[in-house]
Amino acid sequence: MIGLAVMLALALAPAAPLSTCDDLAQTLGGTAAPSGTVCKVNLPRRGLKVTLLGATLPTGMGLTSWAAFLPVPGGQDMVMGDLLLLPDEVGPVSAGLLQRGITVTAMHHHMMGEEPMLTYVHYLGRGPAADLAKSLRAALDRAPSSLGQGAAGPALSGTPAVVAGTPCARIEQVLGARAGSADTGPGYCKVTIGRPDNEVQVQGVPIPAAMGVSSWFAFRETADGKAAVVAGDMALPQGQVAAALKALAGTGVQVVVVHNHMLFDEPRIVFFHFQGRGPAEDLAGALKAARDAAQAAAP
């Protein structure tokens, strides 16, 4: 029988600390990127060389798997994200998610004509963050190549923060983004614009923008440096989608797919992915016009 002193010591002992973002990143083999209450772990597919419309894409142009963890009421956690997979990785990884109680909320393409062909698997899970991270890692381990560990990405050519002659600062200005907020690299510029935090709920839980409720616009110059290629997606309430699509008709930006990333979201958020080739400022202007048209439409 346990003595009274031992029982008191156990009762007064501090609870085991919750998993830190670094702990979760270590389990997944990724990089921690905390944002407020959200722990985001990025898993870039550095070993992939992906080309689209004559440009070699950096990992920031949608070539990263990720998981975002959020504490929710009741002592549990929620994880959302998506996994970038090659065709032979989709089956085993998706089965691994489902077998461990993680819901696959969407499975689809984000680009058209990219080489190699890519599939994105979106998911949702509830439970202790440490257990969710272990389940995700176990699913990814079913196709070890999906982790992209130890691989180096393709070297990027071009002038830093300039895309085919257009400075990233000008792209930010045209899109209406905060100056200096873009992610940049040689011949590369990515602008991310999050939806207001707590505007969207999933299973009754307010979802910050860091959980994937955002729009992004990534520009990369072509191999010859003469044109820009844009890819990305917009996250819009379903009532605004038609206006945005109409505004893009006839521009240099092609709508690739229109679909959901989440289930159980309120209001319903629809994501549409786009791509295009041409002068960076013209592409940014077309996308800004689409955003403006969406905001002027009914929610």
C-alpha positions in Angstrom: 0.0 0.0 0.0 1.3 3.5 -0.9 2.1 5.5 2.2 0.4 8.8 3.0 3.5 10.8 2.4 4.0 9.3 -1.0 0.4 9.9 -1.9 0.7 13.6 -0.9 3.9 13.9 -2.9 2.2 12.6 -6.0 -0.8 14.8 -5.5 1.3 17.9 -5.1 3.7 17.1 -7.9 3.5 19.4 -11.0 1.6 18.1 -13.9 3.7 16.9 -16.9 4.3 19.9 -19.2 2.4 20.1 -22.4 4.3 19.4 -25.6 6.1 22.4 -26.8 6.2 23.4 -30.5 9.8 22.2 -30.7 8.8 18.8 -29.3 6.1 18.4 -32.0 8.4 19.5 -34.7 11.0 17.0 -33.6 8.5 14.2 -33.6 7.5 15.1 -37.2 11.0 15.8 -38.4 10.1 19.4 -39.4 10.6 23.0 -38.5 8.6 24.7 -35.8 6.9 28.0 -36.7 4.8 29.1 -33.7 2.2 31.9 -34.3 0.2 33.0 -31.2 -1.6 30.0 -29.8 -0.9 28.0 -33.0 2.1 25.7 -33.3 2.8 25.2 -37.0 5.3 22.6 -38.2 6.6 22.8 -41.8 7.8 19.8 -43.7 9.3 21.2 -47.0 9.7 18.7 -49.8 13.2 19.9 -50.6 14.1 16.9 -52.6 11.5 17.6 -55.3 12.3 19.5 -58.4 9.0 20.8 -59.6 8.5 22.8 -62.8 5.4 24.8 -63.8 5.0 27.0 -66.9 8.7 27.1 -67.5 9.8 28.0 -63.9 11.5 25.8 -61.3 9.4 26.3 -58.1 10.9 27.0 -54.6 9.4 25.1 -51.7 7.4 28.2 -50.7 5.2 27.8 -53.8 3.1 25.1 -52.3 5.8 22.5 -52.0 5.6 22.1 -48.3 3.6 19.7 -46.1 2.5 21.2 -42.8 0.7 20.6 -39.6 -0.9 23.3 -37.3 -1.7 22.4 -33.7 -4.2 24.5 -31.7 -5.3 24.0 -28.0 -9.1 23.7 -27.8 -11.5 23.8 -24.9 -11.8 20.6 -22.9 -8.1 19.9 -22.6 -7.7 18.5 -26.1 -5.9 19.9 -29.2 -6.8 20.2 -32.8 -4.5 19.6 -35.8 -5.1 20.7 -39.3 -2.9 20.8 -42.4 -2.1 19.3 -45.7 0.4 16.8 -47.0 2.1 17.2 -50.4 2.4 13.7 -51.9 3.6 12.0 -55.1 1.2 9.5 -56.7 2.8 6.5 -55.1 2.7 8.1 -51.7 -1.0 9.0 -51.6 -2.4 5.5 -50.8 -0.2 4.4 -47.9 -0.1 7.8 -46.2 -3.9 8.4 -46.5 -4.5 4.9 -45.1 -2.2 5.6 -42.3 -4.1 8.8 -41.3 -7.5 7.1 -41.4 -6.2 4.1 -39.4 -5.1 6.4 -36.6 -8.3 8.4 -36.4 -7.3 11.4 -38.4 -10.0 12.5 -40.9 -9.1 13.2 -44.5 -11.1 16.3 -45.3 -10.0 16.8 -48.9 -7.7 15.2 -51.5 -7.0 17.0 -54.8 -4.5 18.9 -57.0 -3.5 22.5 -56.6 -1.8 23.0 -59.9 -2.2 22.0 -63.6 0.6 20.7 -65.8 3.2 20.7 -63.1 6.0 18.1 -63.3 5.9 15.8 -61.5 2.2 15.6 -60.7 1.4 16.5 -57.1 -1.5 15.6 -54.8 -2.5 17.4 -51.6 -4.2 15.6 -48.7 -5.9 17.8 -46.2 -6.7 16.4 -42.7 -8.3 17.1 -39.3 -7.6 15.5 -35.9 -8.5 16.0 -32.3 -6.7 14.7 -29.2 -3.5 15.4 -27.3 -1.0 17.2 -29.5 1.8 14.8 -28.8 -0.4 11.8 -29.8 -1.5 13.6 -33.0 2.1 14.3 -34.0 3.0 10.7 -33.5 0.0 9.6 -35.6 1.0 11.9 -38.4 4.6 10.8 -38.3 3.5 7.1 -38.4 1.3 7.8 -41.5 4.2 9.6 -43.2 6.6 6.8 -42.3 4.5 4.5 -44.5 6.0 6.4 -47.5 9.4 7.6 -46.1 10.1 9.7 -49.2 7.2 11.9 -48.2 9.2 13.4 -45.4 11.8 14.9 -47.7 14.5 14.7 -45.0 18.1 15.3 -45.7 17.5 16.5 -49.3 18.6 19.8 -50.8 16.2 21.8 -52.9 17.1 23.1 -56.4 19.3 26.2 -56.4 17.3 29.3 -57.3 18.7 31.7 -59.9 17.8 35.4 -60.2 18.1 38.6 -58.3 16.9 38.5 -54.6 13.4 39.9 -54.2 13.0 40.7 -57.9 10.8 38.6 -60.2 11.6 39.0 -63.9 12.5 42.7 -63.3 9.7 43.5 -60.9 10.7 44.2 -57.3 8.8 42.3 -54.7 8.0 45.6 -53.0 6.0 46.6 -56.1 4.1 43.2 -56.1 3.2 43.8 -52.4 1.9 47.3 -53.3 -0.2 46.1 -56.2 -1.7 43.3 -54.1 -2.4 45.7 -51.2 -0.2 43.8 -48.8 1.8 45.2 -45.9 5.2 46.5 -47.1 8.0 44.1 -46.2 5.7 41.2 -45.3 6.5 39.0 -48.3 8.7 35.9 -48.2 11.5 36.5 -50.8 14.4 34.7 -52.5 16.3 34.9 -55.8 13.7 35.6 -58.5 10.9 34.8 -56.0 8.3 36.7 -54.0 5.4 35.3 -51.9 2.6 37.4 -50.4 0.3 35.9 -47.8 -2.9 37.6 -46.6 -4.7 35.9 -43.7 -8.4 36.1 -43.1 -9.3 37.8 -39.8 -8.7 35.5 -36.8 -11.8 33.9 -35.2 -13.9 34.6 -38.3 -14.0 30.9 -39.2 -14.9 28.1 -36.9 -14.3 24.3 -37.4 -16.3 22.0 -35.2 -17.3 25.1 -33.2 -13.6 26.1 -32.6 -12.5 29.5 -33.7 -9.7 29.0 -36.2 -6.8 31.5 -36.5 -5.5 32.3 -39.9 -2.3 30.3 -39.1 -4.4 27.1 -39.3 -4.5 27.6 -43.1 -7.4 30.1 -43.5 -5.4 32.5 -45.7 -4.8 33.5 -49.3 -1.3 33.4 -50.8 0.2 34.7 -54.1 3.7 33.3 -55.0 5.7 34.7 -58.0 8.7 33.0 -59.5 10.6 34.0 -62.7 10.9 31.6 -65.5 14.3 29.9 -66.3 15.2 32.5 -68.9 14.2 35.4 -66.5 11.9 36.9 -69.0 8.5 36.3 -67.4 6.9 35.6 -64.1 4.9 32.6 -63.1 2.3 33.0 -60.3 0.6 30.2 -58.3 -1.4 30.3 -55.1 -4.9 30.2 -53.7 -7.6 32.4 -52.3 -9.7 31.5 -49.3 -13.2 33.0 -49.6 -16.7 32.6 -48.1 -18.7 30.7 -50.7 -20.8 33.7 -51.5 -17.8 35.6 -52.8 -16.3 32.9 -55.1 -18.3 33.6 -58.2 -17.4 37.3 -58.3 -13.7 36.5 -58.0 -13.8 33.9 -60.7 -15.6 36.3 -63.0 -13.0 39.0 -62.4 -10.2 36.7 -63.5 -11.9 35.6 -66.7 -9.9 36.7 -69.7 -6.8 37.7 -67.7 -3.4 36.0 -67.6 -4.4 34.2 -64.5 -6.1 30.8 -64.9 -8.3 29.2 -62.3 -7.1 25.7 -61.8 -9.5 24.2 -59.2 -12.2 25.3 -56.8 -12.8 23.2 -53.7 -12.8 22.8 -50.0 -9.8 22.2 -47.7 -11.9 21.8 -44.5 -15.0 20.0 -43.3 -17.3 21.3 -40.6 -16.3 24.9 -41.2 -18.7 27.8 -40.5 -19.0 30.0 -42.5 -18.2 27.7 -45.4 -14.8 28.6 -46.9 -14.0 27.8 -50.5 -10.4 27.8 -51.8 -9.6 28.4 -55.4 -6.2 27.8 -56.8 -4.8 29.7 -59.7 -1.7 29.9 -61.9 -0.5 32.2 -64.7 2.5 33.4 -66.7 3.3 37.0 -67.8 4.6 40.3 -66.4 4.5 40.1 -62.6 2.8 43.4 -62.1 0.0 42.5 -64.5 -0.6 39.1 -62.8 -0.7 40.9 -59.4 -3.1 43.5 -60.7 -5.5 40.8 -62.0 -5.4 39.0 -58.6 -6.0 42.3 -56.7 -9.0 43.0 -58.9 -10.4 39.5 -58.1 -9.9 40.1 -54.4 -11.7 43.5 -54.6 -14.6 41.9 -56.5 -14.9 39.2 -53.9 -14.9 41.7 -51.0 -17.6 43.7 -52.8 -19.8 40.6 -53.2 -22.2 39.2 -50.6 -20.4 37.2 -47.9 
